[in-house]
Amino acid sequence: MSWGKAILVFVAFYVVAGLVTYAVPDWLRQASNGTTSYLPPFLALAFFGVWAAASGNRAGWYNLTGSAIFVVSVICRMVDPLVCADFLLGTHFLWHVFNGLMLAVLLAAVVRFGKMRGVGEKAVGE
């Protein structure tokens, strides 16, 4: 896709994701230990993963895998205050472990499917 279209899709997506996040009720923000603020990056991983996979780009499946890992990560962060009373180590460290795993999966997609362009070479669709 062209740079102009990519920027337009990106901005439109984050406006919508921001509005959805803003619309989350306060009680849900508090009940989820503030994890609703991570809704935009999760939606981005899922949305662009579906888009890429539907376009035949195998990197989309890596994004979808990353979004599934992110759900597990957020759950670990969300339940940490409940678990800490009985399990002193808590689950917050798992939030970091799963986020690292998610980033590794996304970087693997870049390494495996990303293409370096030479100077002056145009991207597909430009």
ABEGO torsion letter per residue (X at the ends): XBAAAAAAAAAAAAAAAAAAAAABBAAAAAAAGGAAAAAAAAAAAAAAAAAAAAAGBAAAAAAAAAAAAAAAAAAAAAAAAAAAAABAAEAAAAAAAAAAAAAAAAAAAAAAABBBBBBGBBBBGX
